[in-house]
Amino acid sequence: MHTTSTYPETAVVDAADIKARFDEDPDLMREIIDLFLTDYRERLTALQAALDRNDAGDLCLQAHSLKGSAGAIGASQVAASAATLESLARAGALADAGPACQAVRQQLDRIAPLLGALLAADPRDVAAA
């Protein structure tokens, strides 16, 4: 039986969109990306811990926070999956939250190197691209 996933299979960040969000300010963009990359692993750990404890309230809070930070940097697919996770937690549907949490984790694992490359890029290249 074939089932269609409700979670995006790819998680791509659009460098042009990220740059536009920060009005071509590469220093600010790098600072925000650095904060995101520093925070997201802790957020994933907190998501998993809340799921393991069956703590829908904390899961909802952690997913909401991740949704906001992903949206702020232009990781719209991650933000959408985090929103799904938040909705499941809010509804108390913890049995369905496990796959949603895994989708968020996989997407973050895919975008982290892309964000890292933006962080490592020469600021003049980021502004010009």
C-alpha positions as CSV (number, residue, x, y, z in Angstrom):
1,M,0.0,0.0,0.0
2,H,1.3,3.4,-0.9
3,T,0.8,6.3,1.4
4,T,1.5,9.9,0.8
5,S,3.6,11.7,3.4
6,T,2.1,14.9,4.8
7,Y,5.7,16.1,5.4
8,P,7.8,17.7,2.6
9,E,10.5,15.3,1.3
10,T,13.0,18.0,0.8
11,A,14.0,20.9,3.0
12,V,15.7,23.5,1.0
13,V,16.5,27.0,2.0
14,D,16.6,29.7,-0.6
15,A,19.7,31.9,-0.2
16,A,18.1,34.8,-2.2
17,D,15.0,34.7,0.1
18,I,17.2,34.7,3.2
19,K,19.3,37.6,1.9
20,A,16.1,39.5,1.1
21,R,14.8,38.9,4.6
22,F,17.8,40.7,6.0
23,D,17.8,43.6,3.5
24,E,21.1,42.4,2.1
25,D,22.7,42.9,5.5
26,P,25.2,39.9,5.5
27,D,26.4,40.6,9.1
28,L,22.8,40.4,10.5
29,M,22.0,37.4,8.3
30,R,25.1,35.5,9.5
31,E,24.3,36.3,13.2
32,I,20.8,35.0,12.8
33,I,21.9,31.9,11.0
34,D,24.6,31.3,13.6
35,L,22.0,31.6,16.4
36,F,19.7,29.2,14.5
37,L,22.4,26.6,14.0
38,T,23.4,26.9,17.7
39,D,19.9,26.5,18.9
40,Y,18.3,23.9,16.6
41,R,20.0,20.8,18.1
42,E,19.0,21.8,21.6
43,R,15.4,22.4,20.3
44,L,15.4,18.9,18.7
45,T,16.6,17.4,22.0
46,A,13.8,19.2,23.8
47,L,11.2,18.1,21.3
48,Q,12.3,14.4,21.7
49,A,12.4,14.7,25.5
50,A,8.8,16.1,25.5
51,L,7.7,13.4,23.2
52,D,9.3,10.7,25.4
53,R,7.6,12.1,28.5
54,N,4.3,12.4,26.6
55,D,4.3,16.1,27.5
56,A,2.0,17.6,24.9
57,G,2.3,21.1,26.4
58,D,6.1,21.2,26.2
59,L,6.1,19.6,22.8
60,C,3.7,22.2,21.5
61,L,5.9,25.0,23.0
62,Q,9.1,23.6,21.5
63,A,7.5,23.1,18.1
64,H,6.1,26.6,18.2
65,S,9.5,28.0,19.0
66,L,11.2,26.0,16.2
67,K,8.4,27.0,13.8
68,G,9.2,30.7,14.5
69,S,12.9,30.5,14.2
70,A,12.8,28.4,11.0
71,G,10.3,30.8,9.5
72,A,12.5,33.8,10.4
73,I,15.4,32.4,8.4
74,G,13.3,31.3,5.4
75,A,13.2,27.5,6.1
76,S,9.6,27.4,5.2
77,Q,9.3,23.6,4.9
78,V,10.8,23.1,8.3
79,A,8.4,25.8,9.7
80,A,5.5,24.0,8.0
81,S,6.5,20.6,9.5
82,A,7.0,22.3,12.9
83,A,3.5,23.8,12.6
84,T,2.1,20.3,11.9
85,L,3.9,19.0,15.0
86,E,2.6,21.9,17.1
87,S,-1.0,21.2,15.9
88,L,-0.6,17.5,16.7
89,A,0.7,18.3,20.2
90,R,-2.0,20.9,20.8
91,A,-4.6,18.3,19.9
92,G,-2.9,15.7,22.1
93,A,-2.3,13.4,19.2
94,L,1.1,12.2,20.5
95,A,0.9,8.9,18.6
96,D,1.1,10.9,15.4
97,A,3.7,13.3,16.8
98,G,6.6,10.8,16.5
99,P,6.7,10.8,12.7
100,A,6.2,14.6,12.6
101,C,9.1,15.0,15.0
102,Q,11.2,12.7,12.8
103,A,10.3,14.7,9.7
104,V,11.4,17.9,11.4
105,R,14.7,16.3,12.4
106,Q,15.4,15.0,8.9
107,Q,14.7,18.4,7.4
108,L,16.9,20.2,9.8
109,D,19.7,17.7,9.1
110,R,19.4,18.5,5.4
111,I,19.3,22.3,5.8
112,A,22.1,22.6,8.4
113,P,24.9,22.2,5.9
114,L,23.3,24.7,3.5
115,L,23.0,27.2,6.3
116,G,26.5,26.5,7.4
117,A,27.7,27.2,3.8
118,L,26.0,30.6,3.9
119,L,27.6,31.2,7.3
120,A,31.0,30.3,5.9
121,A,30.7,32.3,2.7
122,D,32.5,35.6,2.2
123,P,30.1,38.3,3.2
124,R,30.7,40.1,-0.1
125,D,29.7,36.9,-2.0
126,V,26.5,36.6,0.1
127,A,25.5,40.2,-0.6
128,A,26.3,39.9,-4.3
129,A,24.6,36.5,-5.0
